[in-house]
Amino acid sequence: MINNRKKEHSTYAKPSRADIVRSVATSTAVETGQSSAKIEASFEATRKKFAHLRLAV
């Protein structure tokens, strides 16, 4: 017998930039032993420092 039912697609919620930064900071903190807040602050400072630059497309 052939199953003619279509597979249902699950919805996907795109993570926010803050969620991604927090995830990367936490992962880096686990690997390096530093605090995640310190790493997250470092990411934000670097982001502000280079805010005028854009990636080439």
N, C-alpha and C positions, 0 to 999 in steps of 0.2 A: 504494500500500500504506500502511496505517496502522500506525504504531509504537505498540504497546500497552504497552511497557515503561514503568514508572514511573521518574521521575527520582529518583536517590538524593540524599538530603539529607546535606550534609557537616556534621560536628559543629562546634560553635562553642565555643571556650573563652573565657569572659568574663574580660577583663583585670582584674587586681587594682587596687586603689586606688593602690598604690605604682607600678605600671606606668604608670598614667595620669598621675600626678604627675611621674614621670620623663620621660615623653614631652612633656608640656606644658613642663616646665622646660628640656628640651633645645631644643625649638623656640623658646622665648622667648630662650634664651641665644644661639642662632644669629642671631636677629633683632636683639638689643640689644647683642651683643658682651660680655655679662657671663658669668661662669662659671655653669655649670648647677648646681653644688653650692650656690652662694650663693643662686640663685633657688629651688632646692628647699628650702633652709633657711628662706627667707622665706615660702614657701607653708606650711610646717609651723608656723612661729611664728604666722601669721595664723589657721591652723586651730585651734591651741590657744587663741588669744585669743578666738575666737568659738565655742568648743566647746559652750557652754551654749545656743546658738541652734539652732533647727531650722527647716527650710523648711516653709512651709504646704503642705498637700496638698489 
